[in-house]
């Protein structure tokens, strides 16, 4: 297993914080000993709601191929949907949850087998929590004019956008439930008996057709500036988005937690934005058994090492090295998801400053 030199210091810091919690020296609302308190009773919300951020207006003559709807006009596309909950006695640092490939903000809500997801758990631990649907996904609008242009004969079929869907069989291996469908890894934590509920969550993915960076990235920058002090927590395909957001501006970004990113920034690129932020790159179990994820872990390790050499505060952590075992790519839905959430919250408590909030 790979771990950084800074990981040892970080682990020592976490152990000291845990010890301090035990004797009441510091406030540790997210420690496991307080989980029962966080889970018990009604959840007290100061405010909740939703809004859209970002987007652009486009004029098109192929908005419809139906006779009852006008084909020409202006629509807004690429905007990003945001749902939020702010608890009473909220902490000064908020959390922004960014889902990955083929999914929506549902990733962070109720688990496939009906347990509490990270969105509610983070709110119960005092964090204002913002959950997005990526641009061109879920409740965020998509530009359909290219499809209608081909359907109406105004453009060749080669101009159809690239859209894909992950099958149950391919997602099984990508999410590291097992080496191949329907085999499982020994001791894995995903609730495979409830896999049908995960398949219901999955949606078509337009990301290959919306450009680089994904429109979600500038929208995240606008959101961070609006929130003023938020930790961007991303997953999988979206793992790179907080880094791309920081490259636009670090304003409003309190830290980055990238969970099993499909890509990390280049270790030889401009690292200046990343030296200004605490960064956690987190991987679960069975990574070394996956031809897809083992090279990504190695690339992310190189990035973390480069940021550290440049004077930054980056860590790459493997959960098995922290005594948390069996986690799949979908660790926020695994049976031990709250153990992982507690570990992340401790990291945030230890490494993310409330200064400037």
Long-range contacts (C-beta under 8 A, 24 or more apart in sequence): 1-288, 1-318, 1-320, 1-321, 2-297, 2-298, 2-301, 2-316, 2-318, 3-316, 3-317, 3-318, 3-321, 4-301, 4-304, 4-305, 4-308, 4-314, 4-315, 4-316, 5-308, 6-308, 6-313, 6-314, 6-315, 7-315, 7-316, 7-317, 7-321, 10-315, 10-317, 10-347, 10-350, 10-351, 11-322, 13-350, 14-346, 14-347, 14-350, 17-346, 17-349, 17-350, 18-346, 28-346, 28-349, 29-125, 29-126, 29-345, 30-125, 30-341, 30-342, 30-345, 30-346, 30-348, 30-349, 31-342, 31-346, 32-339, 32-342, 35-338, 35-342, 38-121, 38-124, 38-125, 39-116, 39-121, 39-124, 43-87, 43-120, 43-123, 43-124, 44-87, 44-88, 44-89, 45-85, 45-86, 45-87, 45-88, 45-123, 46-86, 46-87, 46-88, 46-90, 47-85, 47-86, 48-83, 48-84, 48-85, 48-86, 49-83, 49-84, 50-81, 50-82, 50-83, 50-84, 51-82, 52-79, 52-80, 52-81, 52-82, 52-140, 53-79, 53-80, 53-82, 53-219, 53-222, 53-223, 53-226, 54-78, 54-79, 54-80, 54-135, 54-215, 54-218, 54-219, 54-222, 55-79, 55-80, 55-135, 55-141, 55-215, 55-219, 58-143, 58-145, 60-143, 60-145, 61-145, 61-154, 62-145, 62-146, 62-148, 62-149, 62-152, 62-154, 63-144, 63-145, 63-148, 64-148, 65-148, 65-151, 65-152, 71-148, 71-152, 75-141, 75-143, 76-141, 77-136, 77-141, 77-142, 77-143, 78-135, 78-136, 78-140, 78-141, 78-143, 78-210, 78-215, 78-219, 79-135, 79-140, 79-141, 79-219, 80-132, 80-133, 80-134, 80-135, 80-140, 80-215, 80-216, 80-219, 80-220, 80-223, 81-105, 81-132, 81-133, 81-138, 81-139, 81-140, 82-130, 82-131, 82-132, 82-223, 83-130, 83-131, 83-132, 84-128, 84-129, 84-130, 84-131, 85-119, 85-123, 85-128, 85-129, 86-123, 86-128, 87-123, 87-124, 87-126, 87-127, 87-128, 89-126, 90-126, 90-127, 90-128, 91-126, 91-127, 91-128, 91-354, 92-229, 92-354, 92-357, 93-127, 93-229, 93-230, 93-231, 93-254, 93-348, 93-352, 93-354, 93-357, 94-127, 94-128, 94-129, 94-130, 94-227, 94-229, 94-230, 94-231, 95-122, 95-127, 95-128, 95-129, 95-130, 95-230, 95-231, 95-233, 95-348, 96-129, 96-130, 96-131, 96-132, 96-220, 96-223, 96-224, 96-227, 96-230, 96-231, 96-232, 96-233, 97-129, 97-130, 97-131, 97-132, 97-233, 98-132, 98-134, 98-216, 98-220, 98-232, 98-233, 98-234, 98-235, 98-238, 98-241, 98-242, 99-132, 99-133, 99-134, 99-235, 99-236, 99-238, 100-234, 100-235, 100-236, 100-237, 100-238, 100-239, 100-262, 101-166, 101-174, 101-205, 101-207, 101-236, 101-237, 101-238, 101-262, 102-164, 102-165, 102-166, 102-171, 102-202, 102-203, 102-204, 102-205, 103-201, 103-202, 103-203, 104-133, 104-134, 104-137, 104-138, 104-139, 104-201, 104-203, 105-131, 105-132, 105-133, 105-138, 106-138, 106-201, 107-201, 107-235, 107-330, 107-332, 107-333, 108-332, 111-191, 111-194, 111-332, 111-333, 111-337, 112-191, 112-194, 112-195, 112-196, 112-197, 112-198, 112-201, 112-333, 113-191, 113-193, 113-194, 113-197, 113-335, 114-194, 115-335, 115-337, 116-338, 117-332, 117-333, 117-337, 118-332, 118-337, 118-341, 121-338, 121-341, 122-341, 122-345, 125-345, 127-345, 128-227, 130-223, 130-227, 130-230, 132-216, 132-219, 132-220, 132-223, 134-207, 134-214, 134-216, 134-238, 135-210, 135-214, 135-215, 135-216, 135-219, 136-206, 136-207, 136-210, 136-215, 137-203, 137-205, 137-206, 137-207, 138-203, 142-206, 146-209, 161-206, 161-208, 161-209, 162-208, 162-209, 163-204, 163-205, 163-206, 163-208, 163-209, 164-204, 164-205, 164-208, 165-202, 165-203, 165-204, 165-205, 166-202, 166-205, 168-195, 168-199, 171-199, 171-202, 173-290, 173-292, 174-292, 174-329, 175-328, 175-329, 175-330, 176-284, 176-285, 176-286, 176-287, 176-289, 176-290, 176-293, 176-328, 176-329, 177-328, 179-289, 185-285, 185-286, 185-289, 185-326, 185-328, 187-285, 187-325, 187-326, 188-285, 188-286, 188-326, 188-327, 188-328, 188-334, 189-325, 189-326, 189-327, 189-328, 189-331, 189-334, 189-335, 189-336, 190-328, 190-330, 190-333, 190-334, 190-335, 191-333, 191-334, 191-335, 198-330, 198-333, 205-237, 207-237, 213-241, 213-244, 214-241, 216-241, 217-241, 217-244, 217-245, 217-248, 218-245, 218-248, 220-245, 221-245, 221-248, 221-249, 221-251, 221-252, 223-252, 224-249, 224-251, 224-252, 224-253, 225-249, 225-251, 225-252, 226-252, 227-252, 228-252, 228-356, 228-357, 229-254, 229-354, 229-356, 229-357, 230-254, 231-255, 231-256, 231-257, 231-348, 231-352, 232-256, 232-257, 233-257, 233-258, 233-259, 233-344, 234-258, 234-259, 234-261, 235-259, 235-260, 235-332, 236-260, 236-261, 236-262, 236-329, 237-262, 239-263, 239-264, 240-264, 240-265, 243-273, 243-274, 246-273, 246-274, 246-276, 246-277, 247-273, 250-276, 250-277, 253-277, 254-352, 254-353, 254-357, 255-279, 255-280, 255-348, 255-351, 255-352, 256-280, 257-282, 257-344, 257-347, 257-348, 258-282, 258-300, 259-331, 259-332, 260-284, 260-293, 260-296, 260-329, 260-331, 261-296, 261-300, 262-296, 263-296, 263-299, 264-296, 264-299, 264-300, 264-302, 264-303, 264-304, 265-303, 266-303, 267-299, 267-302, 267-303, 267-305, 267-306, 268-306, 271-306, 271-307, 271-310, 271-312, 272-310, 274-307, 274-310, 274-312, 274-314, 275-307, 275-310, 275-311, 275-312, 275-313, 276-312, 277-312, 277-313, 278-313, 278-314, 278-351, 278-352, 279-304, 279-307, 279-312, 279-313, 279-314, 279-315, 280-314, 280-315, 280-317, 280-344, 280-347, 280-351, 281-314, 281-315, 281-316, 281-317, 282-316, 282-317, 282-319, 282-344, 283-316, 283-317, 283-318, 283-319, 284-318, 284-319, 284-320, 284-327, 284-328, 284-329, 284-331, 284-334, 285-319, 285-320, 285-325, 285-326, 285-327, 285-328, 286-328, 287-318, 293-329, 313-351, 317-347, 319-343
